[in-house]
Amino acid sequence: MPAPAVVLRNEPVQARSTQRLESLLDSAAAAIDAVGFERLTTAMVAEGAGASIGTVYRYFPDRISVLQAVAARAVSRFQERVQATIAGGDFSSWWDFINAVIDDAVTAFQSEPAFASLRFGDMLDLRPRENSHTGSSEVASVLSSYLSSRFGLNNDANLAFHLEVGFNLCDSLLHRAFMYDAQGDKRFITEARSAVRNYLERVL
């Protein structure tokens, strides 16, 4: 599940550098949760990490690259959750699996810093676009492969497309669920599950 592209000026090669970079990302994520990603500044990142502005620019050329890095980290952690779900789950149906992935998404919204704002980085409207792939399409591709191998669904472009549609339905409703409630408005979470299930049952 590839993460959004990230441009770093300097890749950390020592443990201390890695810790410093993680501190900057933690600071950025906290600031995003506090003020929104549109208002994030590199000065906020430096202040929150107790670092100089020069330290921020040692790793990131601009604030957009900071946002991309935070989104990439969130996607990577979500990927780990889904991989754990795949490895540890004994699912009796494809819906049981999809429902478990929705649980993973809810957990990410609740506990992953900045995830509620950035999700999979698709809202970062960067031009020109490098390709037609989005974070949601990459997730759909991974889910498609698993559903095909586990439940015998035809792993073709239509399956990936329908999963991406379902994923976007879920993502939109979960975004609304967590807009004013850090734990998520249960009504919208319930409707997200229902909308995804009704759609996928119809098309699959």
N, C-alpha and C positions, 0 to 999 in steps of 0.2 A: 504494500500500500504506500506508494511513493508520497513523500511529504512535499509541500510547496517548495519551489526553488528558493534557496537562501544564498545571498551574496555576503560573504564575510571578507573583510580586508585581511585579516590574519586568522588562520586556523590555530586553535589552542593545541600546543604539543606537550605541555607539562601540566601536572595536576593543578598547580596553582593557577595557571591560565584558564583551565577548564572551570575551576571554581569561580574565578572572576567573571567568566562569561555567563555561567549559570546565575550568578548574583545579579548581573545586568538583566537577564531574561526574567528572573523573579520580580525585580523591580518594575520592569516594563509591564508584566502581567498584572501586578497589583495596581499600577497606575491606570491600566485599561479598565480594570474592574471599577475603579473609583470615578473616572471621568469619561470613559468611552475611548475607543481606539482613534476616533477622528481628532480628539483633542490631545492625544499623546505627543509629548515633545521629548527630544533627547535630553533636555535639561532635567525633566522629571525622572528619566531613567537614571541619570547620574546621581541626582539627589537621593533617590530611594535606595540606591546601592552604596551610598557613601563613597562615591568615586568622583573623579574629575570628569568634565565633559570630554577631555582629551582621551580618557580611557574608553568612553563610549565609541568615539570615532576611530579608536585603534582597531575595533572589531567591525563596526558598522559604518557604511558610507553615508547613510541618511536614516530618517525615521521609518521609511517604508521597509527598509531591510530589517529593522528591529521588529516591525509587525510581522513580516514574513517568517522571521526566526521564531517568534513566539507561537505563531500558527503552526509551524513545522513541528515544534516540540509537542504541542497539543495533539496534533495528528498522530505523531509517533506513539504517544502514550495511549491514545485511543486504540491504535493498532495493537498494542500489547494487550489491552483489555479484550479485544475481539479474538486475538490468538489464544488467550487463556480460556475464553468461552468455548472456542472450537475444540481445544485440547481436552477440556474437562467436562464438556456437556454430553449427555446421552439423550438426544432429542428424538422424540417419537414422530415428529412431523416437521415439515419445512417451516410452518408457522411458529412452532416452539422455538426454533432457532432464531427466526427473525425477531420474535418477542424478546429473546434473551439479548440480542444485539441492541434493541431499543432500551432495555435495562442498562446496557453499557453506555449508551448515549445519555440517558438520564443521569447516570453517575458522573459522567464527564461534565455535564452542565452544572451539577451540584458541587463538584470537588476540584475540577481542573481550573486553575486560575486563567482568566481571560477567555475560556472556551465559550462561554455564553455570548461573548461579543464577536469573536473571530471564527468560532466553529472550525470549519475546514479551510478557511482562507479564501473561500469563493467570493466573499463580499469585497475583497480588495480589488478594485476595478483598475487593473494596470494595463495600459496600452503601450505598444501593440501587444496583443495576446500571442504567446509563443505557440500554442496549439489549442486543440479543441477539448483537451482533457481538463476536468475540474476535480476538486477534492471529492465531491460526491460521486463522480463517475469512477474514480479510482476505488472508492469503497464498494460501489456496485459491482465492479469487476471481481473483487475479492469474494464478495458474497455469492456471486454467480458461480464461481469456480467451486466453492464449497457445496452449494446446493446441488450442483450437477453431480459431483462425486458422491455425495452422501444420500441424496434422495432421487437421483436419476433424472432430474430435470434437464431439458435440452439446453446445453450451454452454448447459446448463440447470441447474436447481437440483440435479439428481441428480449431475451431474459435479462441481460445487463441493462437494457433500456428501461424495462418495466421496474427493475429494482432501483434504478436511479430515480425514476418518477416517485416511487414509494419512499425512497430515502429523502427526497426533497419535500414531500408532503409532511413527513415526520419532522424534518429539520425546521420547517417553517412554524409548525405548531409548537414544537418544543422551544423555539426561540421566543414565541409569545408567552409560553408558560413561565419562562424564567425572566421575563422582562421586568417584572415588579416583585418577584418572589424568588429569593435565593434558593429555596428548596423546591420550587416549581409549583405552579397552580395545578392541582391534581385534575381539575376538569379538563384542561387543555392536554395534559399527558394522556388521560383516558381517551380523549377524542383523537389524539395522534395515533394511538394503537388501533382504534377502530377504523380510522380512515385508511391506514396502511393495509390492514387486514382485508377490508372490503374491496379495496382496489386490487390487491394482489390475488385474492381469490377469484375475482372476476376475470383477470387477464391470464392467470396461470391455469 
